[in-house]
């Protein structure tokens, strides 16, 4: 059964990409091997051949005139998905880290009456990452094991929250997203997956103490203030 017609749902894979010419072709081809879903590459102002290679590999490419970062690019892809009336979006990295063979499991979790499905790999990462996870689980009260996984699937009402202006205030890609969704009453589940090694760089957060400190401060502020966040009204389907 084709994943993009499973249970009559229209499904899209959103891949933000900035200068990912070395990996983007392989990532798109691997995704297409495991699903017939629409592949949307958000070209985040790349200066290499990312856009050309993505088009040649068969993806729909959205060009951003300025670099917005991973979360801004992801939101652009979600807004495009809203215009195209996509039922389920799956967020996917361009560095070959996420396992394409697990896309179907995330989609099936959504089809089983879940709003958000998270590809969880709790064994990955450094001691810094695990320290951050432990701290923020305690501060937030969330029971999600892998708080920083970017491999997630969202149904329409959950990703509508993530395209709102409230989700655009700062980089909400990790815990901020989960807090917004949790406060809105979204049902979240985790699916165990195996994460591949990055082919082109290190983690954007957990590779230096300076970045960790910045992340910890901003995320702590989010956690402490999340009860004050006014959530957007969720449109009925």
C-alpha positions in Angstrom: 0.0 0.0 0.0 1.3 3.5 -0.9 2.0 5.5 2.2 0.7 8.7 0.7 -2.8 7.1 0.3 -2.9 5.1 3.5 -6.3 5.6 5.1 -7.0 8.2 2.4 -4.5 10.5 4.0 -2.3 12.9 2.0 1.2 12.8 3.4 4.3 15.0 2.9 7.9 14.6 4.0 9.4 18.0 4.9 13.2 18.4 4.6 14.9 21.7 5.6 18.2 22.0 3.8 21.1 24.5 4.0 24.1 23.6 1.9 23.4 19.9 1.9 24.6 19.1 -1.6 26.7 16.2 -0.4 23.7 14.3 1.1 20.4 15.6 -0.3 20.2 13.4 -3.3 20.8 10.2 -1.3 18.3 11.4 1.4 15.6 12.0 -1.1 16.2 8.8 -3.0 16.1 6.8 0.2 12.9 8.5 1.3 11.3 7.7 -2.1 12.4 4.1 -1.8 10.3 3.7 1.4 7.4 5.9 0.6 5.4 7.5 -2.3 4.6 10.6 -0.1 5.3 14.1 -1.4 8.9 15.1 -0.7 9.2 18.9 0.1 12.7 20.3 0.4 12.9 23.8 1.9 16.1 25.3 0.5 17.2 27.6 3.3 19.2 30.1 1.2 21.9 27.5 0.2 24.9 28.7 -1.7 25.8 25.3 -3.1 23.8 23.0 -5.5 21.3 21.8 -2.9 18.3 23.2 -4.9 19.4 21.8 -8.3 20.1 18.3 -6.8 16.9 18.2 -4.9 14.8 19.0 -8.0 16.7 16.4 -10.0 16.0 13.8 -7.3 12.2 14.6 -7.7 11.5 16.8 -4.7 9.3 19.8 -4.6 11.6 22.7 -3.7 10.7 25.8 -1.8 13.4 28.5 -2.0 13.8 30.9 0.9 15.4 34.3 0.0 17.2 34.5 3.4 18.4 31.9 5.8 15.8 31.2 8.5 17.5 28.3 10.2 16.1 24.8 10.6 12.9 25.7 12.5 12.0 28.7 10.2 12.5 26.5 7.2 10.4 23.7 8.7 7.6 26.2 9.4 7.8 27.4 5.7 7.3 23.8 4.7 4.4 23.3 7.0 2.7 26.4 5.7 3.1 25.1 2.2 1.6 21.8 3.3 -1.4 23.7 4.7 -2.0 25.3 1.3 -1.8 21.9 -0.3 -4.2 20.4 2.3 -1.7 17.8 3.5 -3.2 15.6 6.2 0.1 14.4 7.8 3.6 15.9 7.6 6.8 14.1 8.6 9.8 16.3 9.5 13.1 14.8 8.2 16.7 15.9 8.4 18.8 16.4 5.2 22.0 14.9 6.8 20.9 11.3 6.4 20.5 10.9 10.2 16.8 9.9 10.2 15.8 6.3 9.1 13.5 6.5 6.1 12.3 2.9 6.8 10.7 4.2 10.0 8.5 6.8 8.3 5.7 4.3 7.9 5.7 3.5 11.6 5.3 7.2 12.5 2.4 7.6 10.0 0.7 4.5 11.3 0.9 5.9 14.8 -0.9 9.0 13.6 -3.5 6.9 11.8 -4.0 5.1 15.2 -5.6 8.3 16.7 -2.4 10.0 17.8 -1.8 13.7 17.0 2.0 13.6 17.1 4.4 10.7 16.6 8.1 11.1 17.7 10.9 8.9 16.4 12.8 8.3 19.6 16.4 7.1 20.0 17.3 7.4 23.7 20.7 5.8 23.3 22.2 8.5 21.1 24.1 11.5 22.0 26.6 12.7 24.6 26.4 13.1 28.3 25.5 16.8 27.7 22.5 15.8 25.7 21.3 13.3 28.4 21.8 15.8 31.2 19.7 18.3 29.3 17.0 15.8 28.7 16.8 14.8 32.4 16.7 18.4 33.5 14.0 19.5 31.1 11.8 16.5 31.8 11.9 17.4 35.5 11.2 21.1 34.8 8.5 20.6 32.2 6.7 17.5 33.5 6.8 16.1 30.0 7.2 12.3 29.8 8.8 12.3 26.4 12.1 10.4 26.5 13.7 11.9 23.4 13.1 15.6 23.7 15.3 16.7 20.8 14.3 14.3 18.1 13.5 16.2 14.9 12.1 13.0 13.3 8.3 13.6 13.9 5.0 13.2 12.3 2.1 15.7 12.8 -1.6 15.6 11.9 -3.3 18.7 10.6 -4.5 20.1 13.9 -1.1 19.7 15.5 1.0 21.2 12.7 -1.5 24.1 12.5 -0.3 25.0 15.9 3.3 25.0 14.8 2.6 27.4 11.9 1.2 30.1 14.2 2.9 33.3 15.2 3.3 32.0 18.7 5.6 29.2 17.4 7.7 31.8 15.6 9.0 33.8 18.5 12.3 31.9 18.9 13.7 28.6 17.8 10.9 26.3 19.0 12.2 23.2 17.2 12.8 21.1 20.3 11.2 21.4 23.7 9.2 24.6 22.8 7.2 22.6 20.2 6.4 19.9 22.7 5.2 22.4 25.2 2.9 24.1 22.7 1.5 20.8 21.7 1.1 19.5 25.2 -0.7 22.7 26.3 -3.1 22.3 23.4 -4.0 18.8 24.5 -2.3 17.0 21.6 -1.8 13.3 22.1 1.9 12.4 21.7 3.5 9.0 21.3 7.1 7.8 20.8 8.2 5.1 18.4 11.7 3.6 18.9 14.0 4.2 16.0 17.7 3.8 15.2 19.4 7.0 14.2 22.1 7.0 11.6 25.4 8.8 12.0 25.6 12.4 10.6 27.4 12.5 7.3 28.4 16.1 7.2 28.6 17.8 10.7 28.1 17.6 14.4 25.0 18.3 16.4 23.9 22.0 16.1 23.5 22.2 19.9 25.4 19.6 21.8 28.9 20.0 20.3 30.2 22.9 22.5 29.7 24.2 26.0 28.8 27.7 24.6 26.0 26.3 22.5 24.8 24.1 25.3 24.7 27.1 27.7 22.7 29.2 25.2 20.3 26.3 24.6 19.8 25.6 28.3 19.1 29.3 29.1 16.6 29.8 26.3 14.9 26.4 26.9 14.7 27.0 30.7 12.9 30.3 30.0 10.5 28.5 27.7 9.7 25.9 30.3 9.2 28.4 33.1 7.0 30.6 31.0 5.0 28.0 29.1 1.9 28.3 31.2 1.7 32.0 30.2 1.7 31.1 26.4 -1.6 31.9 24.8 -2.3 29.2 22.3 -3.8 29.8 18.9 -7.3 28.4 18.2 -7.1 25.0 16.6 -9.2 24.8 13.4 -11.6 21.9 13.3 -11.2 19.3 10.6 
